[in-house]
Amino acid sequence: MSLIFILYCISIISHPVLAQNADNLLLKNYRPVSIYKIPVTHVARAAFPVIDMHSHDYAATDADVDQWVKNMDLCGIEKTIVLSCATGSKFDSIVHKYARYKHRFEIWCGFDYTGYDKPGFGPAAVKELERCYRMGARGVGEEGDKGLGLFYSEPVKAFGMHFDDPRMKSLFEKCAELHMPVNIHVADPIWMYEKLDSTNDGLMNAETWKVDMTVTGIIGFDALIQSLENAVKNNPKTIFIACHFANLNHDIDRLGRLLDKYPNLYSDISARYAESATIPRYMKTFYDKYQDRLVYGTDMSYNTSMYKITFRILESNDEHFYETELFGYHWALNGFGLSKQVLKKLYHDNAVGIIK
């Protein structure tokens, strides 16, 4: 056996990418690198102070909370809304965790669905909502329904009950009275409903997050969007925030029509940067038209690199760059190049108007 052959074998073992055959390459291992020699923008800090309207209880320790605040300072995040989805003692413990930085974090509660499947549901849930308000909650969320019912809240999941269920009426009315906005998640990106085949351009994420429409009792994408519209329409005094563009990135005009019809509806842009950065010109037009109804959010932990990529997409005109590890898609992204006027509203002013 020659020395050259031995070295070649070692090279294959040490650097398997060199030995890849395109016919055997798995899509999940596809990591394209842009070859274009074009401008690259590094946005280390947002153009305006930011209110992150969609985050969660990511910090496990006091040290984590301290680091989160340091990262916020570095990137220009003025305040973060922590959507706890919780009630009772769990909500109280989350409030306590962030209490040292009460001006930097605002903790929103969930709804308590205990007894939702029994007669008389409502008064106890409203009472717990009022208690959470006294503890500092100034909003509710993230309330989520992917087809089987309201399952995000702690400690009880309300399977079989959707946002437009009459049992929700007293809770939404109390939110209006207390001026507590409700953050709502309906459905999932459309790729998760498509066939897992060669025609699905979001296949890498769809394989992981596929929605199984064969499950008994599940309702589909259109029915979920309709449940959102029904809740917004039937509760005109309650402010609703449809998170993740209401998962209508593929049909953003449909979200626009909802925003046109209902002045009490807003949308956050969290965790849908990759889904929208593929169509930058169309999205820029959407941002311009609905600049008073959109709010910034992340929903992706609190790393500085995460904040910076969101700023790059929103602020720069960069083209054809990848963030596969963060977003999970194989496609190239592009910046929107939003105007200063739109950025100021998106980052800050619209949120202030909602949370007062």
C-alpha positions as CSV (number, residue, x, y, z in Angstrom):
1,M,0.0,0.0,0.0
2,S,1.5,3.3,-1.1
3,L,2.0,6.3,1.2
4,I,0.0,8.4,-1.1
5,F,-3.0,6.1,-0.9
6,I,-2.8,6.0,2.9
7,L,-2.7,9.8,3.1
8,Y,-5.7,9.9,0.8
9,C,-7.7,7.6,3.0
10,I,-6.8,9.7,6.1
11,S,-7.9,12.8,4.2
12,I,-11.3,11.3,3.5
13,I,-11.8,10.3,7.1
14,S,-10.6,13.7,8.4
15,H,-12.5,15.8,5.8
16,P,-15.6,13.8,4.7
17,V,-16.9,16.8,2.7
18,L,-14.0,16.3,0.2
19,A,-15.3,12.8,-0.5
20,Q,-19.0,13.7,-0.9
21,N,-20.7,12.5,-4.0
22,A,-23.6,14.8,-5.0
23,D,-25.8,11.8,-5.7
24,N,-25.5,10.7,-2.1
25,L,-25.6,14.1,-0.4
26,L,-28.4,14.4,2.1
27,L,-30.5,17.6,2.1
28,K,-30.0,18.0,5.8
29,N,-26.2,18.2,5.2
30,Y,-26.5,20.8,2.5
31,R,-24.6,23.9,3.5
32,P,-24.3,26.3,0.6
33,V,-21.8,29.2,0.7
34,S,-22.4,32.3,-1.4
35,I,-19.7,32.9,-4.0
36,Y,-20.9,36.4,-4.9
37,K,-18.4,39.3,-4.3
38,I,-21.0,41.8,-3.2
39,P,-21.4,44.1,-0.2
40,V,-21.7,42.6,3.2
41,T,-23.3,44.7,6.0
42,H,-22.6,44.2,9.6
43,V,-25.3,45.7,11.8
44,A,-24.0,45.5,15.3
45,R,-26.7,47.6,16.9
46,A,-30.2,48.5,15.8
47,A,-30.8,51.9,14.2
48,F,-33.3,52.8,17.0
49,P,-34.0,51.6,20.5
50,V,-35.8,48.3,20.3
51,I,-38.7,46.7,22.1
52,D,-38.6,42.9,21.5
53,M,-42.3,42.0,21.6
54,H,-41.8,38.3,21.3
55,S,-39.4,36.4,23.6
56,H,-39.7,33.6,26.2
57,D,-38.3,32.5,29.5
58,Y,-34.9,31.4,28.1
59,A,-32.9,32.3,31.2
60,A,-32.3,29.3,33.6
61,T,-30.2,31.2,36.2
62,D,-29.6,34.7,37.5
63,A,-26.3,34.7,35.6
64,D,-28.3,34.0,32.4
65,V,-30.5,37.0,33.1
66,D,-27.5,39.2,33.6
67,Q,-26.0,38.0,30.3
68,W,-29.2,38.6,28.5
69,V,-29.3,42.2,29.7
70,K,-25.7,42.7,28.6
71,N,-26.6,41.4,25.2
72,M,-29.5,43.7,25.1
73,D,-27.3,46.6,25.9
74,L,-24.8,45.7,23.2
75,C,-27.5,45.4,20.5
76,G,-29.8,48.3,21.5
77,I,-32.7,46.3,23.0
78,E,-34.5,48.6,25.4
79,K,-37.1,46.2,26.7
80,T,-38.0,42.5,26.1
81,I,-41.5,41.1,26.5
82,V,-41.3,37.6,28.0
83,L,-44.3,35.6,26.8
84,S,-44.5,33.1,29.7
85,C,-47.7,31.3,28.7
86,A,-48.0,30.6,32.4
87,T,-50.4,31.2,35.3
88,G,-50.3,30.4,39.0
89,S,-47.0,29.7,40.8
90,K,-45.1,29.2,37.6
91,F,-46.0,32.7,36.4
92,D,-45.0,34.1,39.8
93,S,-41.6,32.3,39.7
94,I,-40.9,33.8,36.3
95,V,-41.8,37.3,37.5
96,H,-39.5,36.8,40.4
97,K,-36.6,35.7,38.2
98,Y,-36.6,38.9,36.2
99,A,-37.6,41.3,39.0
100,R,-34.1,42.7,39.3
101,Y,-34.5,44.2,35.8
102,K,-38.2,45.1,35.9
103,H,-37.7,48.0,33.6
104,R,-36.0,45.8,31.0
105,F,-38.4,42.9,31.0
106,E,-42.1,42.7,31.0
107,I,-43.7,39.3,31.8
108,W,-46.9,38.4,30.1
109,C,-49.1,35.6,31.5
110,G,-51.2,32.9,30.0
111,F,-54.8,31.9,30.5
112,D,-55.7,29.3,33.1
113,Y,-57.9,26.7,31.3
114,T,-58.5,24.6,34.3
115,G,-62.0,23.2,34.0
116,Y,-62.5,24.4,30.4
117,D,-64.2,21.1,29.5
118,K,-66.7,21.4,32.4
119,P,-69.8,23.6,33.0
120,G,-69.2,26.9,34.6
121,F,-65.8,27.6,33.0
122,G,-64.9,31.3,33.0
123,P,-65.1,33.2,36.3
124,A,-62.1,31.4,37.9
125,A,-60.0,31.9,34.8
126,V,-60.9,35.6,34.8
127,K,-60.0,35.8,38.5
128,E,-56.6,34.3,37.8
129,L,-56.0,36.7,34.9
130,E,-56.8,39.6,37.3
131,R,-54.3,38.2,39.8
132,C,-51.6,37.9,37.2
133,Y,-52.3,41.5,36.3
134,R,-51.8,42.6,39.9
135,M,-48.5,40.6,39.8
136,G,-47.4,42.8,36.8
137,A,-48.7,41.0,33.7
138,R,-49.6,43.6,31.1
139,G,-50.5,41.2,28.3
140,V,-51.3,37.6,27.6
141,G,-49.3,35.2,25.4
142,E,-48.2,33.3,23.6
143,E,-51.5,31.6,23.2
144,G,-51.1,28.9,20.5
145,D,-53.3,26.6,18.4
146,K,-51.9,24.4,15.6
147,G,-55.1,22.6,15.0
148,L,-55.9,20.5,18.1
149,G,-56.8,23.4,20.4
150,L,-55.2,25.8,22.8
151,F,-52.1,24.0,24.1
152,Y,-49.4,26.6,24.9
153,S,-50.7,27.7,28.3
154,E,-49.6,26.3,31.7
155,P,-50.7,24.2,33.5
156,V,-53.7,23.1,31.5
157,K,-53.9,22.5,27.7
158,A,-57.4,23.3,26.3
159,F,-57.5,20.7,23.5
160,G,-60.6,21.0,21.4
161,M,-61.1,24.7,22.2
162,H,-60.1,27.3,19.6
163,F,-59.7,31.0,19.8
164,D,-63.2,31.7,18.5
165,D,-64.9,29.4,21.1
166,P,-67.6,31.2,23.1
167,R,-65.9,30.1,26.3
168,M,-63.1,32.5,25.5
169,K,-65.4,35.6,25.4
170,S,-65.1,36.5,29.1
171,L,-61.3,36.3,29.0
172,F,-61.0,38.5,26.0
173,E,-63.4,41.0,27.5
174,K,-61.4,41.2,30.6
175,C,-58.2,41.7,28.6
176,A,-59.9,44.7,26.9
177,E,-60.9,46.1,30.3
178,L,-57.4,45.8,31.7
179,H,-55.8,46.8,28.4
180,M,-53.9,43.5,28.1
181,P,-53.0,42.7,24.5
182,V,-53.2,39.0,23.5
183,N,-50.4,37.4,21.5
184,I,-51.9,34.7,19.3
185,H,-50.1,31.9,17.4
186,V,-52.2,30.1,14.8
187,A,-51.1,27.3,12.5
188,D,-47.5,26.9,11.2
189,P,-45.7,27.9,8.0
190,I,-47.4,26.5,4.9
191,W,-44.4,24.3,4.1
192,M,-45.3,22.2,7.1
193,Y,-48.6,21.2,5.5
194,E,-47.2,20.4,2.0
195,K,-46.0,17.0,0.8
196,L,-42.6,16.0,1.9
197,D,-41.2,15.6,-1.6
198,S,-38.9,17.3,-4.1
199,T,-41.4,20.1,-4.7
200,N,-41.3,21.4,-1.1
201,D,-38.7,24.1,-1.0
202,G,-38.9,24.3,2.8
203,L,-38.3,20.6,3.1
204,M,-35.5,20.8,5.7
205,N,-37.8,22.5,8.2
206,A,-41.0,20.8,7.0
207,E,-39.6,17.4,7.8
208,T,-39.0,18.4,11.4
209,W,-42.1,20.5,11.9
210,K,-44.6,18.7,9.7
211,V,-48.3,19.1,10.8
212,D,-50.0,15.7,10.8
213,M,-53.4,16.3,9.4
214,T,-54.5,12.7,10.0
215,V,-54.8,13.2,13.8
216,T,-58.4,12.9,15.0
217,G,-60.0,16.3,15.8
218,I,-57.4,18.5,14.1
219,I,-58.5,21.5,12.0
220,G,-56.6,22.8,9.0
221,F,-54.7,25.9,8.1
222,D,-57.6,27.9,6.7
223,A,-59.8,27.0,9.6
224,L,-57.1,28.2,12.0
225,I,-56.8,31.6,10.2
226,Q,-60.6,31.9,10.3
227,S,-60.6,31.2,14.1
228,L,-58.1,34.1,14.5
229,E,-60.3,36.4,12.4
230,N,-63.4,35.4,14.3
231,A,-61.8,36.2,17.6
232,V,-60.6,39.5,16.4
233,K,-63.9,40.4,14.8
234,N,-66.0,39.4,17.8
235,N,-63.8,41.2,20.4
236,P,-63.2,44.7,18.8
237,K,-62.1,46.3,22.1
238,T,-59.3,43.7,22.6
239,I,-55.9,44.2,21.0
240,F,-54.6,41.1,19.3
241,I,-51.1,40.5,18.0
242,A,-50.9,37.7,15.4
243,C,-47.4,36.5,15.9
244,H,-45.1,35.2,13.1
245,F,-47.1,37.2,10.5
246,A,-50.0,34.9,11.4
247,N,-47.9,32.3,9.5
248,L,-49.1,33.9,6.2
249,N,-45.6,34.5,4.8
250,H,-46.6,32.6,1.6
251,D,-49.8,34.7,1.2
252,I,-48.9,38.0,2.9
253,D,-51.7,39.9,1.2
254,R,-54.2,37.8,3.2
255,L,-52.7,39.1,6.4
256,G,-52.9,42.6,4.8
257,R,-56.6,42.2,4.3
258,L,-57.1,41.2,7.9
259,L,-55.1,44.3,9.0
260,D,-57.3,46.5,6.7
261,K,-60.5,45.1,8.2
262,Y,-59.6,45.1,11.9
263,P,-58.0,48.1,13.6
264,N,-57.5,46.0,16.8
265,L,-55.2,43.5,15.0
266,Y,-51.4,43.8,14.9
267,S,-48.7,41.4,13.8
268,D,-45.3,40.6,15.1
269,I,-42.5,39.5,12.8
270,S,-40.7,37.1,15.1
271,A,-39.1,33.8,13.9
272,R,-40.2,34.4,10.3
273,Y,-37.2,36.3,9.0
274,A,-36.0,33.4,6.7
275,E,-39.6,32.8,5.5
276,S,-39.9,36.5,4.4
277,A,-36.3,37.4,3.3
278,T,-36.6,35.3,0.2
279,I,-39.0,37.9,-1.3
280,P,-37.4,41.2,-0.2
281,R,-39.0,43.6,-2.7
282,Y,-42.5,42.3,-2.0
283,M,-42.0,42.3,1.7
284,K,-40.5,45.8,1.7
285,T,-43.7,47.0,0.1
286,F,-45.7,45.2,2.8
287,Y,-43.7,46.8,5.5
288,D,-44.2,50.2,4.0
289,K,-47.9,49.8,3.7
290,Y,-48.5,48.3,7.2
291,Q,-45.7,50.2,9.0
292,D,-48.2,51.2,11.8
293,R,-49.3,47.6,12.5
294,L,-46.1,45.6,12.7
295,V,-43.9,45.1,15.7
296,Y,-40.4,43.6,16.1
297,G,-39.9,40.3,17.8
298,T,-37.3,37.5,17.9
299,D,-38.5,34.2,19.5
300,M,-35.0,32.8,19.1
301,S,-33.2,33.1,22.5
302,Y,-31.0,36.1,23.2
303,N,-27.6,35.7,21.5
304,T,-26.1,38.8,20.0
305,S,-25.5,37.0,16.7
306,M,-29.3,36.3,16.5
307,Y,-30.2,40.0,17.1
308,K,-27.7,41.1,14.5
309,I,-29.0,38.9,11.7
310,T,-32.5,40.3,12.3
311,F,-31.1,43.8,12.0
312,R,-29.2,42.9,8.8
313,I,-32.4,41.6,7.2
314,L,-34.4,44.6,8.2
315,E,-31.9,47.4,7.7
316,S,-29.5,46.4,4.9
317,N,-29.8,45.9,1.1
318,D,-27.5,42.8,1.3
319,E,-28.3,40.0,-1.1
320,H,-27.9,36.2,-1.3
321,F,-26.6,35.3,2.1
322,Y,-27.2,32.2,4.2
323,E,-28.1,31.6,7.9
324,T,-28.8,27.9,7.7
325,E,-27.9,27.0,11.3
326,L,-30.2,29.6,12.8
327,F,-33.2,29.3,10.5
328,G,-33.0,25.7,9.2
329,Y,-33.6,26.5,5.5
330,H,-31.3,26.0,2.6
331,W,-32.3,29.0,0.7
332,A,-30.5,32.4,0.4
333,L,-31.7,35.5,2.2
334,N,-31.9,39.2,1.3
335,G,-32.2,42.4,3.1
336,F,-35.2,44.7,3.0
337,G,-33.5,48.0,3.3
338,L,-36.4,49.5,5.3
339,S,-36.5,53.3,5.7
340,K,-35.7,55.0,9.0
341,Q,-39.3,55.9,9.4
342,V,-40.5,52.3,9.1
343,L,-37.7,51.0,11.3
344,K,-38.5,53.5,14.1
345,K,-42.1,52.4,14.2
346,L,-41.3,48.7,13.8
347,Y,-38.5,48.6,16.5
348,H,-40.2,50.9,19.0
349,D,-43.1,53.3,18.4
350,N,-45.8,50.7,17.5
351,A,-44.9,48.6,20.6
352,V,-45.1,51.7,22.8
353,G,-48.6,52.3,21.4
354,I,-49.7,48.8,22.3
355,I,-48.2,48.3,25.7
356,K,-48.5,52.0,26.8
